[in-house]
């Protein structure tokens, strides 16, 4: 390829102006389809490829979304299935719109002090937050500065969000437990500082009451450790345990194994997420299906629509489902 080929050469070959070349190669709606095809044909024949840096500079956009994930000192977020599952969806959604994804550690913004500064620096055009506490203090400043951002697994007034409601999945889970004859369920909660932790607990308590199931509550935090430790907190052995995350379920099943209890013969277990390990655990986990990858696709599209002024901040909702596997069986009390 002749590296000296430039925009002027393409303009001359296509008999158009240099500005038309730039617009045609950037798919501007101001340029007709015939002109776009002619310019692209000449650019390909001449071996001309526009500089992405120059294109972004001219558009004053980065064509990139920042994926904001929490920073933990002792464990990286992508060692847990939630974050890579969400990232998969973001990548698919961004790719459809010719955007890229960059990782941002929450509260570690480098030389920038605020999310507002991060956007105004053109490092990213918009942000997607993987998970935020219910009292997220950074929310209002972003709303006030009209920063394009989307909350995942949280929802707040005035903010764009995508959230999977636990109602249908947990209704099916409780109905499944009832059909197996379990008169009581021990529920291990998620982290109650987060909206999804609170909502899952509220729906569980509502459904247990409606189905006349006696509920025992043990507070957890979504972690595998909290599931593991919950077995020792139980005053008597339950016939069925339900958790607020699959990670908790895996931790609980490990504790059962170490104490000589068999799942599901001695204790049935229902998780929440249905991320990839659920289908290959021992035994395969019965669980609420949380459509996190689909949520990632939608979150990316929502953020880009706001960046391109195609929509205003809105709240979108998905439903959860339920998958029956081999970690549940009939109550044998």
N, C-alpha and C positions, 0 to 999 in steps of 0.2 A: 504494500500500500504506500502511495506517495504521501508522506506526512505533511507536505506543503499545501495540500489541497485544503481550501477554506470555504467559508460561506459564500464569498464573492464568486468563486468558481462555479458553485452550484447555481447561484442566481443567474449567472451568465448562460449556463447550459440550459436552464429551464426558462430563460427569458422573463425573469421576474426580479423584483427588488430583493435586497438582502433581508429586509425586515419581513418580507413575505416568506422567505426561506425559513426564518426562525419560527414564524407563526405556524407554518405548515407542518414543520417537524415537531412542534409542540401541540399539534392537533387543535389549533385555535378554531373556535366556531365562526370566526370572521372570515375564514378561508374556505372556498368551495371544495367539494370532494375531488373534482377533476384537477384542480391546482395542487391539492395535497398529493395526489397520486403522481403527478408529473414531477413535483419536487422530490418526492421520495425515490422515484425511479432514477433521477439524475444523481441524487446523493449516493445511492447504492452503486451506480455505475462508476462514479468517481472515487468511491471509497471514503466518503466524508461521513464522519460521525461527530455530532455536536458534543461539546464538553458538557457533562452533567453539572459541573461546578458553575460554568458560565450560565447555563440554563436556569439553575436555581437562584443564582445571583440576580438575574434579570427579572425573575418572577417574584423575588423577595420571599420565597418559600423554601422550606427544607424538604418537603414531601416526605416527612418522617413523623411518626407518632412515638411519644415517649410512653413506655409501659412501666408504670410506677409500682414497684414491689417493695415489701417491707424488708428492712435490713436487720438481720439477727446476728449477734456476735458469735454465737456458737454453732449455727447451722445455716447453710445457704438455702434460699427459698426454693431453688429448682431441684432440691433433693426430695421434695414432696410433690405428689402427683397433681395437685390442684394447679400449681403455677405453670408447669409445662403444658397441661391440658388447655388452660386458658390461652397461653402463648400460641399454641397450634391454631386456635381459632382466629386470634389477632393477625397472624401471618397470612392466613387464607383471605380474611376480609381486607387487609391492607393490599395484598397482591392484586386483588380484583380492581383496585383503584390506583395502581402504580405507586403505592406508598411503601415505605420501609418501616421497620420497628426497631427502636433502640431501647435499652434497659436503663431505667432510672431507679436508684435506691432511694426509698423514702427517707427524707431528712439528711440525705447525703448528696447534695446538688452540686458538688464541686465549688467552683468560684461564684456560683449564684446563690443568693440568700433565700429566694422565694420562687415558687412556681411561676409567678408573673414574670420575674426576671428571666427565667429559663425559656419561656415562650418568646419574650421580646428580644432575646438574643438570637432568635431564629435557629436555635439548636433543634427545636421541634415545633411543629405547627399546632399540635394538640396533645392531650394526655389521656391515658386510660389507667384508672386506678384498680389494681387487682383486688384489694381488700382494704377497707378503712373502718376505723372504729365508729360507733354510732355518734359520738360527739367529736367528729373530725374537725379540728380547729382551723385547718387550712381551707375549708370549704368556702366560707363567705367571701374572703378576699378574691378568690378566683371568680365567683359569681359577680362580684362588684366590678372586676376588670374585664368581664365578658371573655374569659379564657375558654376556648373549646376543650371540654373535658367530659369524660364519662365515668361514672362509678359502676363497678361490677360488685354484685352481692351487697349492695347498700342502696338506699334511696333516701333522698332528702329534698325538701321543698326548694324549688328553683334550680335544681341540678339535674342534668341528664343522667339517666341510669338504666341499667339492664339487670333484672332480678328474676330468679326462678322461685316462684312461690312454692312453699313446702306442702301446701294443703292436699293436693291430689295424691302425691306420692305417699304421704304419711297416712292418709285415709286408707289407701290400699294396703299399706303395711299393717295397720291396726286390724283391718278386716281379715288379712291373712293370719295374723296371730289369733284372732277370735275363731276363725275356721279350724284352727289346729287345737282349739280347746284350752288355750292359755288364759287362766283367770286373772293373772297379774303380769305386769311388765316393769322391769327396772330400766329406767332411761338415764343414760349418761349424757349430760348436756354438753353443748359447745361452749365457747368462751362468751359469756354473757355481756361483755363489753361491745360485742358486735351485733348488728341488726339480725344477721342470719342465725346467730346463736339464740337470741331472744325469740325470734319468730318460730323456729323449729320447736322450742320448748312449749310455746303457747299453743301451737297446733297439736302437739302430742298430748298435752293435758286436756285440751278440748275433746279430741277424739277418744281418749281413754275414758273420759266421763260419759260421752255419748254412747259408748259401747259397753259401759258398766264394767270396765277393767280397772282393777286396783293398781295405782301407779306408785312406784317408788322412784325418787329422783336423787341422783348423785351428780354433783356439779363437776364438770370437766372443762377442758379448754381446746377441744378438737385434736389434741396431740395423741400419738400412740402411747406415750407414757401415761397420760391420764386414763386411757382405757385399761392399760396394764394394772395400774394401781387401784382401779375401782373394785376389782374382785375382793381385795382384802377389806374394803369398806362396807361390804354387804353383810348385814346381820344374819341373814339366812340365804341359802342358795336359791336364786330365782329359777323359774322354768324357762324364761325368755328375757334376754337383754337386748335393748335397742340403743344405738349410739347415734350421736349427731354427726359423725364422720366415719368413713371407712377406716381411717388410720386408728381411730379409737377401737373399732371392732377388731382390727388385727392385733392391737395391743392386748385387748381383753382375751382373745382366743389364745394368744401366747401364754398369758397368765394361767388360763385353764389347763393348757397342755402341761405346764410346769407343775401344776398342783394335781395332776392325774385325772382331770375332768375331760370328758369327750364332748366335742361339739359336732352334731346337735343331740347326741343321745342323752347327755346329762343336762346341757343347757343349749337352747336355741339362740341364735344371734342374728340380728338385723342391723345392717350398717346404713350409711347415707353418703352417696356420691356416685357409686358405680364407675369409678375410674379404673384404668386398665388392670391393676392387680386383683380387683375383686373377682374376676372370672377365673383366676388361676391360683387363688389362695387355697389352703387346705383346711377345711373344705371350701369349695367355691362359695362366695358370700351372697346371701340374699340381701338386697339393698335397695334403697330409694335411688332412682336414676336422676342425677343432677346434670342437666345439659350444658356443662360449662364450656365445651368447645364451641357449641352453637352460640352461646352468649358472647364468646370472644369475637366471632365473626360479626355479630350484630353491633358490638361495642365499637369495633373499628369503623364500620360503615356509618354509625351515628356520629362519631368524632369527625370523620372526613366530611360528612354532610354539613356539619356546623362550620367547619373550616371554610368550606366552599359556599357558605351562606345559603345552602339549600334547605336548611331546617333550623328551628330554634330548639333549645334544650327541652327534652321530653323524657318521660318515664315509660319504659317498655317492660313487659312482663312475659315470662314463659312459665310453663307448668312442669312439674316434676312427674316422673313415672315410677314404676316399681318393677324389679326383676327378681323372680324367685329362683334360687339355686339350692344348694345342699346344706346350708348352715341352719336350716329350720326344719322342725319335724313336730309331730303331734305331742302334746303334753302328756307325760307319763307319770304325773304325780299320783 
